[in-house]
Amino acid sequence: MTKDDLTMKASTCCAKPGSFTGAAEVFKALGHPTRTMVVAEIGDGERCVCELTELAGCDMSTMSNHLAVLKAAGVLRSERRGARVFYSVALGCVLELLSCVARK
């Protein structure tokens, strides 16, 4: 590879780092095993916080924090019904990514 090739590759790769901010936030949100498990579980159908807390074996506060991270990254959406909050997947391509990685 010539110096010009390297310069062109570097300028192409790093030309617009801000355009990858959203993707980086999604990957960061999926970076915790509990959050990855939550997304996989919700991929099978919406779940309430109490169900997810039981599945993960953690307390309500910890689960709420995990869900807030996923929601802020745009991975999940929530809907309040009475006293319960239900979560569903907002970014369907994440399920495809998890499926792909699971086949590895």
N, C-alpha and C positions, 0 to 999 in steps of 0.2 A: 504494500500500500504506500502510495506516495504522500508527501506532506500535504499536497493539495487535497487528496482524497480524505485524509484525516481531518483537515480543516473543514471541508464540506460536510463530513459526517457529524462533526461536533456542532457546527452551526445549525444543521438540520435537526439534530437531536435536542438541542438546548434553545432553539429559537423562541419557543413560547412556553416556558415552564408553567405559567399560570393556567394554561389550558388543561393541564393535568391535575389541577388542584382537587377537583371533584372526584376524580378516579382515586386519587391518593387517600381522600377522606373515606371512601367506601372500603378500600383495602385496609386502612387503619382500623375502621370499625369492625371489620371481619377478623382482625388480628388476634382476638381473644377466643379461646376454644368454646367458652360458654356462649358467646355471641354467635359464633358459627353454628353451634348446635341449635340455638334459638331460631335462627333463620331457616335452617333445614326443617325443623319441626313446624314452623309456621307455613313453610312451603306446602305442607300437606293440608293446610286449612287454618283459618284464623284461630287464635288462642287467646284466652284471657291471662292476665298477669298471674293470677293464682295458679293456673295450670302450669305455666312456664316456671314459676318458682318451685313447684313440686318436682317437675322434670329435672331441673338443674340441681336441686338439693341445696339451694341457697336461701337467704332470707329475702323478704319483700323489698327492702331497701337496695340490696345489691342488684336484684333483678331489675328494679326500676332504673337504676343507673345504666345497666347494660342496654335496656330498651331505649333510654334517652339517647345514648350514643348512636345506636342504629337508626333511630328516627331522625336525628340531626344530620346524619350522613345521607338521608334520603332512601335508605334501604327498606324501612318499615313505615307504615302509616298506622294511626290509631283511631278508634272510634269508641266513645263513651256510651254505654247503655246502662242507665240507672247507676248503680254503685260500681259496676265493673267496666274495665277498659279492655277492649279487644284489639289485638294487633294482627295485621296482615302484611304481606309482602308488597311493597310499592315499586320495587326495582326487580322485575322478573328475570332479567339477565343474570342476576346474582345466583339464582337457583341453577341456571345452566352452568355457571362457573363452578359451583359446589359439586354438581354432578360430574363435571369433567375431572375435577381434582380427585374425587372419590374413586374414579376408575384408575388412577395412577398406580 
